Amino acid sequence: MAKQTQLNQPSQGRKPTHRLYRVLGDGDQAVWTPIGAAWPNKDGMGFSISCDAIPLQGRLMMRVITARTDGGQK
């Protein structure tokens, strides 16, 4: 059981590869709120996800973290 717990937690010192957002609305009117991050599991079969909040409305979007060039997330 301890081994499975280790796979579900991000390794210390590793940066997340994905950011988790709550999205309300559509298109240009959508509001993206960052609520967590994700790391791929060592076996490549899934992700470990750390959430700061669990939304009750809207949808979840997980996006690869990229350098911002225009000052915001698209």
C-alpha positions, 0 to 999 in steps of 0.5 A: 500500500505504501508504494501506491501512495508514493506514486500518487504524490508528486516527487519533491523538487519536481515542477508540475508539467500541467496546470489545472483550471476551473473554467466558467463560460465559453470563448472570449468570455470564459474565466479561467481560475487556476486551482491546482497542478499535475505531474505524470506518474513514473509509469506514464499511465496517469497523473498525480493531481494536487487541487487547492479547490474543488469547483462545484460549477464550471468545467475542469481543464488541464493544460500543459504549462508553457511560458507566457508570452502575452501575459495570460493563459489562452 
